[in-house]
Amino acid sequence: MKKFIAETMGTAILVLFGCGAAVIAGADGTTGIGLAGISLAFGLAIVAAAYGLGAISGAHLNPAVSLGALMAGRMPAAEFVSYVIAQILGAVIGALLLYLIASGSAGWTGGLGQNGYGAGYMGEYSLTSALVFEFVMTFIFVTVILGATQPGAATAFAGLAIGLTLAAIHLVGIKVTGVSVNPARSIGPALFAGGAALSQLWVFIAAPLLGGALAGIVHKAGLTRAD
């Protein structure tokens, strides 16, 4: 139960801080924090959750990360299912809190930091671009997580390394998809935003899960392990 609560709280923090930075603080670098600021918010949210809750659950906060851990042999299937349920619940709670806050502004346009691609979304990148980006970046992200938390690694700095990696991924790809690399992070906002966010949601579930699974398989094979 402690792990379930920690994963729920941590994922809510990630969505509230990261998506909240995009919705409330603004992507306009002139009047808001800009894309770099949003990227940093996602990274700092991971750092906060990792050091605040990591000792309880490992602070996966992401079904793709948990799937990578499962494939790497680091967690049993039953625990994986529990983590995913907690993560999705946390993302929905985070998105709900953001909705309640953002909708109180007369200038709110209805966005909740949802992911997307194609015409009308950010850089208007194609479906292929979105799939490749989400798959590759999730593979890299989960590889870093598994490497930074493996025996022999400087695990005291793992939260910082993971958070900075997520920030770097956002710096590269916000204009491509808004950056998911996390099915739960995509599900929460999409449920409230509706429309294209829901119809395109499969991309942000399938590609990250495949990337995370491959990272776990590669790690278990010893290709990204220190031993």
Helices and strands as residue ranges (DSSP letters): H 2-20, I 21-25, H 34-57, H 63-71, H 77-102, H 127-148, G 155-157, H 158-177, H 183-193, H 196-199, H 201-220
